[in-house]
Amino acid sequence: MKTIGFIGCGNMGKAMVEGIMKAQLVDGDHMIVSNQHPEKLETLSRTYDLYISDNETVACNADILFLAVKPHMYGKIIEEIREHVKPNAIMVNIAAGVTLADLYAMFHRKVKAVKAMPNTPAFVGEAMSALAFGEMMSKDDKEDIIDIFESFGQCAEVQESMMEAVTVVSGSSPAYMFMILEAMADEAVLEGMPRKDAYKFAAQAMLGSAKMLLETGKHPGELKDMVCSPGGTTIEAVMKMEEKGLRSAIMEGMRACADKSRKMTKK
């Protein structure tokens, strides 16, 4: 059993750690985590009996090392751990705007590395993650990484050039989904439904709709039309949403997300 290390354990890092531990991919003896504020990890440590330590110790012990800090911190963290990582350790880069080439430059050498873009549903085992493997990765290395990411959801290999698109449609999209859910629930509350029930109805409707799309393989337009009876309530709602620019708002927001990601990559 290889040791997995996390340097940084904010919202995304914590979601992945909890997803891995809930799936029992490793035990607490093979998970070691550091964070700028270690006191925030006490509950995590007690729940899963894992190790909380400093960056250098995590780097020394990890066979697979997740760099789960903000992009602007990568240079400082890598300078700190550069001489302490295991010779064949795999570096997992999850930072928007930090490429594999950037990672190699920071380490002053080519290392085993993967550029990954997970999302926060890892916490409940339903992440969608993209993986772009570096040239030093062997077949066995890739399988180890896939096993980790599949322990908390699904993953797919992509070209690194596709990471902006992945950020837009998957990495950042839980935020869009929660905004839509909140708006749906607010309107249900306005119609008299208790808020707790409103969130449940809206969330289950979104979950069921997504499952329908994935399992039937039908075009989303076709599935939408199945709900829109002639002269009915649903087509009335669709007409008003189109009038208010729902699709355009979503696409423009996603384009802004992609543009920001591209700007970060060029720095």
C-alpha positions in Angstrom: 0.0 0.0 0.0 1.5 3.3 -1.1 1.5 6.4 1.0 -0.6 9.3 -0.2 0.4 12.8 0.9 -1.5 16.1 0.7 0.2 19.4 1.0 -2.7 21.7 1.5 -6.1 20.6 2.8 -8.7 23.3 2.0 -12.1 22.6 0.5 -10.8 20.7 -2.5 -8.0 18.8 -0.7 -10.3 17.9 2.2 -13.0 16.6 -0.3 -10.4 14.3 -1.9 -8.9 13.1 1.4 -12.4 12.3 2.7 -13.4 10.6 -0.5 -10.2 8.4 -0.5 -10.7 7.5 3.2 -14.4 6.8 2.8 -13.6 4.4 -0.1 -11.0 2.7 2.1 -8.4 2.9 -0.7 -5.7 3.4 2.0 -5.8 3.2 5.8 -4.8 6.1 8.2 -1.2 4.8 8.3 -0.8 5.6 4.6 -2.4 9.0 4.5 -0.3 12.1 5.6 -1.6 15.6 5.4 -0.2 19.1 6.0 -2.0 22.5 6.1 -1.1 26.1 6.8 -3.6 25.9 9.7 -3.2 22.3 11.1 -5.7 22.9 13.9 -8.4 22.9 11.2 -7.6 19.2 10.5 -8.1 17.9 14.0 -11.6 16.5 13.2 -10.3 14.9 10.0 -7.5 13.3 11.9 -9.7 11.9 14.6 -12.3 10.6 12.1 -9.9 8.7 9.9 -6.9 8.3 12.2 -4.5 9.8 9.6 -1.3 11.7 10.1 -1.1 15.5 10.3 2.4 16.9 9.9 4.5 19.6 8.2 5.2 20.0 4.4 8.7 18.6 4.6 7.6 15.4 6.4 4.7 14.9 4.0 7.1 15.2 1.0 9.6 12.8 2.6 7.0 10.1 3.1 4.6 10.3 0.2 4.8 8.0 -2.8 2.0 10.0 -4.4 2.0 13.7 -3.4 -1.0 16.0 -4.0 -0.1 19.7 -4.2 -3.5 21.0 -3.1 -2.5 24.7 -2.4 -3.5 27.9 -4.3 -1.6 28.4 -7.6 0.4 31.4 -6.3 1.8 29.2 -3.5 3.3 26.5 -5.8 6.7 28.1 -6.2 7.2 28.7 -2.5 6.0 25.2 -1.5 8.0 23.4 -4.2 11.1 25.3 -3.2 10.5 24.1 0.4 10.1 20.4 -0.5 12.2 20.1 -3.7 15.1 18.2 -2.0 12.9 16.1 0.2 10.5 14.3 -2.2 11.1 10.6 -2.9 13.0 10.0 -6.2 10.1 8.2 -7.8 7.3 10.0 -6.1 4.4 11.1 -8.3 3.4 14.8 -8.1 -0.3 15.5 -8.6 -0.9 19.1 -9.6 -4.5 20.3 -9.1 -3.9 24.1 -9.5 -5.6 26.1 -12.2 -3.0 27.9 -14.3 -0.1 25.7 -13.3 1.0 23.5 -16.2 3.2 20.4 -16.2 6.0 22.5 -17.8 5.6 25.0 -14.9 5.9 22.1 -12.4 9.1 20.8 -14.1 10.6 24.2 -14.0 9.8 24.7 -10.3 11.4 21.3 -9.5 14.4 22.1 -11.7 13.9 18.7 -13.4 11.3 16.5 -15.0 9.4 14.6 -12.3 6.7 12.0 -12.5 3.6 14.2 -12.6 0.0 14.5 -13.5 -2.1 17.5 -14.1 -5.5 16.9 -12.6 -8.7 18.8 -12.3 -11.1 17.2 -9.8 -14.2 18.9 -8.3 -15.7 19.1 -4.8 -18.3 16.3 -5.3 -15.4 14.1 -4.4 -16.6 14.5 -0.9 -19.7 12.3 -1.7 -17.9 10.0 -4.1 -19.3 11.7 -7.2 -16.4 13.8 -8.5 -15.7 14.1 -12.2 -11.9 14.5 -12.7 -9.7 15.1 -15.7 -6.1 13.7 -15.8 -3.3 14.8 -18.1 -0.3 12.6 -17.6 3.3 13.8 -17.8 5.9 12.0 -20.0 7.7 10.4 -17.1 4.6 8.4 -16.0 4.6 4.7 -16.5 1.6 2.5 -17.2 1.7 1.4 -13.5 1.9 5.0 -12.3 -1.1 5.9 -14.4 -3.1 3.0 -13.0 -2.3 4.1 -9.5 -3.5 7.6 -10.1 -6.7 6.4 -11.9 -7.4 4.1 -8.9 -7.2 7.1 -6.5 -9.4 9.3 -8.6 -11.9 6.5 -9.2 -12.1 6.0 -5.4 -14.1 9.3 -5.1 -15.9 9.5 -8.5 -15.1 9.1 -12.2 -12.1 10.3 -14.2 -11.0 10.6 -17.8 -7.7 11.1 -19.4 -7.5 14.3 -21.5 -4.8 16.4 -23.3 -3.4 19.1 -21.1 -4.6 21.7 -23.7 -8.2 20.7 -22.7 -7.8 21.8 -19.1 -9.5 25.2 -19.6 -12.6 23.4 -21.0 -12.5 21.0 -18.1 -12.3 23.8 -15.6 -15.3 25.4 -17.1 -17.6 22.4 -17.4 -16.5 20.4 -14.4 -14.0 21.9 -12.0 -15.9 25.2 -11.4 -19.4 24.0 -12.3 -20.6 22.8 -8.9 -20.8 26.5 -8.0 -23.2 27.0 -11.0 -25.3 24.0 -10.0 -25.6 25.3 -6.4 -26.7 28.8 -7.7 -29.3 27.2 -9.9 -30.5 25.0 -7.0 -30.7 27.9 -4.7 -32.7 29.9 -7.2 -35.1 27.0 -7.7 -35.6 26.6 -4.0 -36.1 30.3 -3.4 -39.0 30.3 -5.9 -40.5 27.1 -4.3 -40.3 28.9 -1.0 -42.1 31.9 -2.5 -44.8 29.5 -3.6 -45.2 28.4 0.0 -43.0 25.3 0.3 -40.8 25.0 3.4 -37.2 25.7 2.6 -35.9 22.2 3.7 -38.4 20.6 1.4 -37.6 23.0 -1.4 -33.9 22.1 -1.4 -34.7 18.4 -1.4 -37.1 18.6 -4.3 -34.8 20.8 -6.4 -31.7 18.7 -5.6 -33.4 15.4 -6.4 -34.8 16.8 -9.7 -31.2 17.9 -10.7 -29.8 14.5 -9.7 -32.4 12.5 -11.5 -32.1 14.7 -14.6 -28.4 14.2 -14.7 -28.8 10.4 -14.3 -31.3 10.3 -17.0 -28.9 12.0 -19.4 -26.0 9.7 -18.6 -28.0 6.5 -18.6 -30.2 7.1 -21.7 -27.6 8.7 -23.8 -30.3 11.0 -25.3 -29.6 14.6 -26.3 -30.6 17.0 -23.5 -32.9 18.8 -25.9 -34.8 15.6 -26.5 -35.1 15.0 -22.7 -36.3 18.6 -22.2 -39.0 18.1 -24.9 -40.3 15.1 -23.1 -41.3 17.4 -20.2 -42.7 20.2 -22.4 -46.4 19.3 -23.1 -48.1 21.5 -25.7 -49.5 24.6 -24.1 -48.4 23.4 -20.7 -46.7 24.8 -17.6 -43.1 23.6 -18.5 -43.0 25.2 -21.9 -44.2 28.4 -20.4 -41.3 28.3 -17.9 -38.8 27.5 -20.7 -40.1 30.4 -22.8 -39.6 32.8 -19.9 -36.1 31.5 -19.1 -35.1 31.8 -22.8 -36.5 35.4 -22.8 -34.4 36.2 -19.7 -31.3 34.8 -21.3 -30.6 31.7 -19.2 -28.5 29.9 -21.7 -26.6 33.0 -22.6 -25.9 33.8 -19.0 -24.5 30.4 -18.3 -22.4 30.3 -21.5 -21.0 33.8 -20.8 -20.2 32.9 -17.2 -18.4 29.8 -18.4 -16.5 31.8 -21.0 -15.3 34.2 -18.3 -14.2 31.2 -16.3 -12.2 29.9 -19.3 -10.7 33.4 -19.9 -9.5 33.7 -16.3 -8.0 30.2 -16.5 -6.1 31.1 -19.7 -4.8 34.3 -18.1 -3.6 32.4 -15.1 -1.8 29.9 -17.3 0.0 32.6 -19.2 1.5 34.2 -16.1 
